[in-house]
């Protein structure tokens, strides 16, 4: 399993989304966190498994929340570029590459 590193803006997105869902309902925040951690773990285990939607960038979509983990596989790590809300500003993360 490869280690992962967040782009600073992706880490902020993750924190902000978890805070938002926790504000709606504490349990919902926990569910969001566990879902995102599941996605990250699956990406780390099998990075080539998920759809290359903007080569060479891949994404892994949540089936529970309208979010995706957008990442780039590198030789020594998984670089998480965005924790992206799927209904907002498509492609905003491209400037992070």
N, CA, C and O of each residue as an XYZ file, in Angstrom:
388
protein
N       0.852     -1.173      0.000
C       0.000      0.000      0.000
C       0.899      1.238      0.000
O       1.795      1.374      0.832
N       0.641      2.122     -0.939
C       1.425      3.350     -1.036
C       0.959      4.358      0.001
O      -0.221      4.398      0.350
N       1.895      5.181      0.499
C       1.482      6.273      1.384
C       0.754      7.337      0.558
O       0.858      7.367     -0.668
N       0.029      8.194      1.243
C      -0.662      9.280      0.554
C      -0.287     10.613      1.171
O       0.062     10.707      2.348
N      -0.371     11.643      0.336
C      -0.086     13.017      0.754
C      -1.184     13.886      0.162
O      -1.570     13.722     -0.996
N      -1.681     14.812      0.970
C      -2.701     15.750      0.505
C      -2.063     17.022     -0.022
O      -1.115     17.540      0.568
N      -2.580     17.520     -1.124
C      -2.300     18.897     -1.516
C      -2.903     19.736     -0.389
O      -3.976     19.389      0.103
N      -2.258     20.826      0.043
C      -2.809     21.610      1.165
C      -4.259     22.039      0.953
O      -5.045     22.026      1.901
N      -4.623     22.412     -0.252
C      -6.009     22.820     -0.510
C      -6.967     21.637     -0.412
O      -8.114     21.805      0.002
N      -6.512     20.446     -0.786
C      -7.350     19.248     -0.666
C      -7.598     18.913      0.802
O      -8.699     18.519      1.189
N      -6.566     19.077      1.597
C      -6.721     18.831      3.037
C      -7.729     19.806      3.631
O      -8.545     19.426      4.471
N      -7.674     21.063      3.194
C      -8.642     22.065      3.658
C     -10.058     21.703      3.231
O     -11.000     21.861      4.008
N     -10.216     21.215      1.996
C     -11.542     20.808      1.510
C     -12.109     19.673      2.354
O     -13.287     19.671      2.711
N     -11.261     18.727      2.658
C     -11.668     17.568      3.462
C     -12.140     18.036      4.842
O     -13.207     17.639      5.310
N     -11.347     18.867      5.473
C     -11.687     19.382      6.807
C     -12.979     20.193      6.768
O     -13.843     20.032      7.630
N     -13.110     21.054      5.776
C     -14.297     21.899      5.656
C     -15.562     21.067      5.448
O     -16.594     21.342      6.059
N     -15.484     20.053      4.589
C     -16.641     19.195      4.335
C     -17.021     18.402      5.585
O     -18.203     18.280      5.906
N     -16.026     17.865      6.291
C     -16.305     17.114      7.527
C     -16.956     18.036      8.566
O     -17.884     17.632      9.266
N     -16.467     19.262      8.660
C     -17.068     20.237      9.586
C     -18.509     20.542      9.203
O     -19.387     20.611     10.063
N     -18.742     20.720      7.928
C     -20.094     21.002      7.446
C     -21.049     19.877      7.847
O     -22.097     20.131      8.441
N     -20.682     18.632      7.521
C     -21.558     17.502      7.837
C     -21.719     17.309      9.342
O     -22.789     16.908      9.798
N     -20.685     17.584     10.112
C     -20.798     17.498     11.575
C     -21.754     18.559     12.101
O     -22.463     18.336     13.083
N     -21.769     19.716     11.440
C     -22.694     20.772     11.830
C     -24.133     20.430     11.537
O     -25.037     20.871     12.246
N     -24.353     19.651     10.503
C     -25.702     19.202     10.169
C     -26.156     18.183     11.209
O     -27.266     18.257     11.737
N     -25.271     17.231     11.488
C     -25.538     16.199     12.492
C     -24.200     15.538     12.827
O     -23.462     15.133     11.929
N     -23.894     15.431     14.102
C     -22.597     14.900     14.536
C     -22.311     13.532     13.905
O     -21.201     13.282     13.436
N     -23.289     12.673     13.896
C     -23.100     11.329     13.328
C     -22.798     11.393     11.827
O     -22.033     10.581     11.306
N     -23.395     12.350     11.150
C     -23.182     12.501      9.715
C     -21.725     12.887      9.423
O     -21.135     12.416      8.451
N     -21.162     13.732     10.261
C     -19.752     14.087     10.118
C     -18.858     12.864     10.244
O     -17.904     12.708      9.482
N     -19.158     12.011     11.189
C     -18.390     10.775     11.361
C     -18.543      9.840     10.175
O     -17.578      9.204      9.752
N     -19.740      9.756      9.644
C     -19.968      8.910      8.463
C     -19.203      9.429      7.253
O     -18.647      8.652      6.477
N     -19.180     10.762      7.100
C     -18.420     11.357      5.997
C     -16.937     11.023      6.141
O     -16.293     10.603      5.180
N     -16.405     11.210      7.336
C     -14.989     10.915      7.582
C     -14.665      9.459      7.246
O     -13.679      9.187      6.561
N     -15.478      8.535      7.718
C     -15.218      7.112      7.472
C     -15.331      6.767      5.985
O     -14.573      5.939      5.480
N     -16.265      7.395      5.292
C     -16.399      7.147      3.857
C     -15.171      7.659      3.097
O     -14.652      6.960      2.227
N     -14.712      8.849      3.411
C     -13.534      9.394      2.725
C     -12.289      8.562      3.044
O     -11.458      8.338      2.165
N     -12.154      8.110      4.269
C     -11.012      7.271      4.633
C     -11.067      5.928      3.905
O     -10.028      5.372      3.547
N     -12.274      5.407      3.684
C     -12.432      4.167      2.919
C     -11.965      4.385      1.483
O     -11.237      3.560      0.930
N     -12.383      5.495      0.882
C     -11.967      5.794     -0.490
C     -10.449      5.915     -0.591
O      -9.835      5.367     -1.507
N      -9.862      6.623      0.338
C      -8.409      6.815      0.339
C      -7.695      5.480      0.501
O      -6.714      5.213     -0.192
N      -8.175      4.651      1.402
C      -7.562      3.335      1.615
C      -7.633      2.496      0.330
O      -6.650      1.853     -0.037
N      -8.773      2.496     -0.350
C      -8.919      1.732     -1.586
C      -7.997      2.262     -2.684
O      -7.425      1.486     -3.450
N      -7.857      3.568     -2.755
C      -6.939      4.172     -3.728
C      -5.511      3.755     -3.428
O      -4.757      3.416     -4.340
N      -5.134      3.776     -2.164
C      -3.776      3.405     -1.780
C      -3.483      1.944     -2.096
O      -2.359      1.599     -2.461
N      -4.485      1.088     -1.959
C      -4.310     -0.338     -2.231
C      -4.247     -0.656     -3.723
O      -3.445     -1.484     -4.155
N      -5.097      0.006     -4.507
C      -5.185     -0.286     -5.946
C      -5.353      1.008     -6.741
O      -6.434      1.258     -7.273
N      -4.330      1.818     -6.832
C      -4.469      3.122     -7.476
C      -4.871      3.065     -8.949
O      -5.519      3.989     -9.438
N      -4.508      2.020     -9.656
C      -4.828      1.917    -11.078
C      -6.275      1.467    -11.329
O      -6.740      1.490    -12.469
N      -6.969      1.068    -10.297
C      -8.326      0.515    -10.424
C      -9.367      1.570    -10.815
O     -10.372      1.246    -11.448
N      -9.131      2.804    -10.445
C     -10.169      3.825    -10.577
C     -10.003      4.645    -11.846
O      -8.909      4.768    -12.396
N     -11.095      5.188    -12.284
C     -11.236      5.829    -13.577
C     -10.281      7.004    -13.775
O     -10.184      7.892    -12.927
N      -9.579      6.995    -14.902
C      -8.722      8.107    -15.291
C      -9.614      9.077    -16.057
O      -9.851      8.890    -17.250
N     -10.103     10.101    -15.387
C     -11.087     10.971    -16.014
C     -10.485     12.225    -16.607
O     -11.147     12.904    -17.391
N      -9.271     12.552    -16.267
C      -8.557     13.688    -16.847
C      -7.074     13.316    -16.825
O      -6.330     13.776    -15.959
N      -6.646     12.490    -17.772
C      -5.298     11.910    -17.723
C      -4.210     12.923    -17.382
O      -4.183     14.021    -17.937
N      -3.334     12.560    -16.489
C      -3.178     11.274    -15.808
C      -3.914     11.205    -14.463
O      -3.655     10.304    -13.665
N      -4.812     12.131    -14.211
C      -5.517     12.211    -12.928
C      -6.662     11.207    -12.891
O      -7.376     11.013    -13.874
N      -6.818     10.580    -11.738
C      -7.884      9.600    -11.514
C      -8.795     10.089    -10.398
O      -8.442     10.992     -9.639
N      -9.966      9.481    -10.312
C     -10.870      9.813     -9.201
C     -11.588      8.557     -8.739
O     -11.832      7.620     -9.499
N     -11.910      8.588     -7.465
C     -12.688      7.512     -6.849
C     -13.917      8.175     -6.245
O     -13.805      9.013     -5.349
N     -15.088      7.797     -6.740
C     -16.354      8.402     -6.332
C     -16.953      7.704     -5.124
O     -16.925      6.479     -5.016
N     -17.489      8.499     -4.227
C     -18.249      7.957     -3.103
C     -19.640      7.593     -3.594
O     -20.202      8.276     -4.450
N     -20.191      6.523     -3.056
C     -21.571      6.152     -3.356
C     -22.520      6.654     -2.274
O     -23.735      6.479     -2.369
N     -21.951      7.281     -1.242
C     -22.743      7.725     -0.097
C     -22.886      9.248     -0.068
O     -23.958      9.762      0.253
N     -21.833      9.960     -0.395
C     -21.806     11.419     -0.383
C     -21.459     11.923     -1.784
O     -20.833     11.194     -2.553
N     -21.849     13.146     -2.131
C     -21.542     13.662     -3.477
C     -20.095     14.162     -3.581
O     -19.855     15.300     -3.985
N     -19.153     13.322     -3.222
C     -17.736     13.663     -3.199
C     -16.914     12.609     -3.905
O     -17.322     11.456     -4.047
N     -15.738     13.040     -4.345
C     -14.772     12.132     -4.953
C     -13.380     12.498     -4.459
O     -13.106     13.652     -4.130
N     -12.518     11.508     -4.413
C     -11.106     11.730     -4.131
C     -10.420     11.794     -5.490
O     -10.459     10.832     -6.257
N      -9.796     12.925     -5.783
C      -9.101     13.151     -7.044
C      -7.611     13.024     -6.748
O      -7.092     13.689     -5.852
N      -6.921     12.167     -7.505
C      -5.536     11.871     -7.146
C      -4.668     11.597     -8.358
O      -5.141     11.375     -9.472
N      -3.401     11.625     -8.089
C      -2.384     11.313     -9.086
C      -1.472     10.267     -8.468
O      -0.931     10.455     -7.378
N      -1.314      9.166     -9.181
C      -0.391      8.142     -8.686
C       1.018      8.554     -9.087
O       1.289      8.841    -10.253
N       1.900      8.579     -8.113
C       3.305      8.870     -8.340
C       4.109      7.644     -7.928
O       3.586      6.784     -7.220
N       5.366      7.543     -8.351
C       6.137      6.331     -8.055
C       6.185      5.945     -6.577
O       6.162      4.760     -6.245
N       6.252      6.933     -5.697
C       6.436      6.642     -4.279
C       5.251      6.993     -3.392
O       5.310      6.803     -2.177
N       4.151      7.514     -3.999
C       3.019      7.953     -3.176
C       1.781      8.185     -4.027
O       1.825      8.177     -5.257
N       0.679      8.389     -3.325
C      -0.562      8.841     -3.934
C      -0.711     10.299     -3.519
O      -0.743     10.615     -2.330
N      -0.800     11.173     -4.498
C      -0.940     12.598     -4.212
C      -2.406     12.967     -4.391
O      -2.918     12.958     -5.510
N      -3.078     13.289     -3.298
C      -4.495     13.640     -3.337
C      -4.590     15.123     -3.671
O      -4.194     15.987     -2.889
N      -5.123     15.385     -4.848
C      -5.204     16.742     -5.370
C      -6.450     17.459     -4.869
O      -6.427     18.669     -4.644
N      -7.541     16.709     -4.695
C      -8.796     17.329     -4.258
C      -9.685     16.315     -3.567
O      -9.672     15.127     -3.890
N     -10.449     16.800     -2.621
C     -11.589     16.084     -2.052
C     -12.756     16.898     -2.583
O     -13.196     17.867     -1.965
N     -13.243     16.483     -3.737
C     -14.086     17.301     -4.603
C     -15.573     17.031     -4.414
O     -16.020     15.885     -4.450
N     -16.322     18.095     -4.215
C     -17.778     17.998     -4.257
C     -18.147     17.868     -5.730
O     -17.747     18.698     -6.547
N     -18.893     16.852     -6.065
C     -19.142     16.528     -7.470
C     -20.160     17.440     -8.160
O     -20.344     17.345     -9.373
N     -20.808     18.301     -7.421
C     -21.819     19.183     -8.011
C     -21.354     20.638     -8.101
O     -22.148     21.521     -8.426
N     -20.084     20.891     -7.818
C     -19.590     22.269     -7.807
C     -18.378     22.435     -8.709
O     -17.511     21.562     -8.741
N     -18.305     23.509     -9.422
C     -17.141     23.946    -10.191
C     -16.255     22.825    -10.714
O     -15.155     22.627    -10.199
N     -16.695     22.101    -11.703
C     -15.847     21.030    -12.236
C     -14.511     21.580    -12.738
O     -14.455     22.637    -13.366
N     -13.461     20.856    -12.454
C     -12.148     21.222    -12.947
C     -11.398     22.275    -12.166
O     -10.284     22.634    -12.547
N     -11.969     22.788    -11.082
C     -11.312     23.854    -10.307
C      -9.944     23.420     -9.798
O      -9.075     24.264     -9.581
N      -9.742     22.148     -9.607
C      -8.520     21.612     -9.010
C      -7.355     21.539    -10.001
O      -6.216     21.338     -9.580
N      -7.603     21.694    -11.289
C      -6.552     21.542    -12.303
C      -5.352     22.457    -12.062
O      -4.222     22.102    -12.396
N      -5.591     23.617    -11.490
C      -4.483     24.547    -11.204
C      -3.516     24.005    -10.158
O      -2.433     24.560     -9.976
N      -3.887     22.939     -9.473
C      -3.026     22.359     -8.425
C      -1.976     21.406     -8.986
O      -1.058     21.002     -8.272
N      -2.106     21.049    -10.244
C      -1.162     20.089    -10.830
C       0.204     20.686    -11.051
O       1.105     20.002    -11.537
